[in-house]
Amino acid sequence: MLIRWVVVATTINAHIYQLSGKELRLVDSLEHPEGLKKAHDLSADRSGRYGGSHAGSGSSFDPPHNPKEIEMDKFASRIAQCLEKARVSNQYQALTLIMPAHFWGLLNKHLSKPLLLLVDKIIQKNILHLTKNSLEKYLISLH
């Protein structure tokens, strides 16, 4: 029997389920509370300054990356590592990914080619708010 995992994720949490027939079982849950923080709360301090020795001269510069985007990417990497470890130990043979489009783009960068071969459905929407019962019905309708 084919073992299918379903990943339902956002930037703050991910739930990994195993779908067997009409039964949905939670395999793992990953939390990322940093995803709730505002960008300025993630930065260590205010933008740096450079230039001139006179008061008012010079200008500030921002770091090259948005701190919130960096946090989202870290979480995407963590999810990918979890999925890769499970793939190597043959815990699933098919994978369905459900997450907002932007987060899918971040996760995709971290997935190995062998893992991507197991992905048979990518649904770019946020359904994390669904109850387990509603989620079960939704996933069964897809497969």
N, C-alpha and C positions, 0 to 999 in steps of 0.2 A: 504494500500500500504506500502510495506517495505521501511523504510528510511535507506539508505546506506550512510555512511560517508567514505570518502577516504582521507587518510593522506599521503601526499607526503612530505618527509622530508630529510634534510641533517643535518650536525652538526651546520649549521649557520641559517637555517630557516625551518619552517614547514608551509605548507598550508593545511588547512582542508576544504574539499569540501563536498557538498551533491550531490549525483548522483541520479537524478530522471529520469528514462527512458533514454532519450538521452540528457538531460540537466544537465550541471555541474554548480553549484553555490558555490562561495567561502563563507564559513561559518566563518572562522577565519584564521589569519595569525600570526605566532609567529616568532619573530626575536631573534637571539642570536649572536650579533656582536663579542662577546668574542671568538667565534669559529674561527674567522679569525686571532686572535693574535697568535704569536709564543709562544712556551712554555716558553722561557726565559722572555717574556714580562708579562706572567701571574704569575711568581714567584715574591714574595715580594723582595727578595734579593738573593745574591749568596749563594751557599751551606755553611752550617755551618762547624765549625772546632772543633775537640776535640783532647785531648791527649797532650803530652809532653810540657814542659816549655821551651825547647831550640828552637831557631830559626830553622825552617825547619823540626822539628819533628811533630808528630801527622799526622792526615789525614783528608780529608774532607769527608762529607757524603751527599748523596742526599736524599731528602724527599722520603718516601716509594712509592709515587704515582706520575705519570706524571701529571703536572698541566693541560696540554691540555686534557688529558683523564678525569680529574676531571670536567673540564668545559663541555665536551661533556655529561658526566653523569648528570650534573646539568640540562642541557637542555632536556635530555631524561626524567628526572623526571618531569620537567615542562610540557612537552607534555602529559605525563601520567596523571598528575593531571587534566589537561584540559579535557582529554578524560573521565576520571573517573567522573568528575563533570557532564559532559553531559550525561554519561550513567545513572547516578543516577536520573537525571531529564528526562530520557527516550527520549532524542533528536535523537537517532538513534537506529536501531535494528540490523544492520550489519556493519562490519568495514573491509575495505581493507587498508593494510599498505604497502607503497612503499618507500623504503629507502635502502641505502647501507647496506650490511650484518653486518658490525661492529656496525653501529649505531642501527640496529635492535636488536643486542645482548644487547646493553646498555638499550634500551627502554624496552625490554622484562622483565628485572629484576624489573621494576617499575609498570608493569601492574597487576591489580588484577585478580584473577581467574574468577570472573563473567565477567569482561571486555574481557578477553581472549576467553571466550566462544562465544563472538560476532564476533571475527575475523574469517573471512572465506577465506581471501586471504592474503598472505604475499609475496611480490615481492621484492627481494633483489637486487635493482639496483637504480642508481641515474638518475631520469628523471625530476628533477626540472628545467632543462634547456628548456623543451618543452614549446611551446606557449600554450595558453589556448585551442585553436582549436585542436592542435595536441594531447594535453593531453586528451581532450574530446574523440577524436577518439580512442586513445589507451585504455582508460578506458571502453568505450562501447564495444570494441572488447573483453575485458576480461569477461564481464558479459553478 
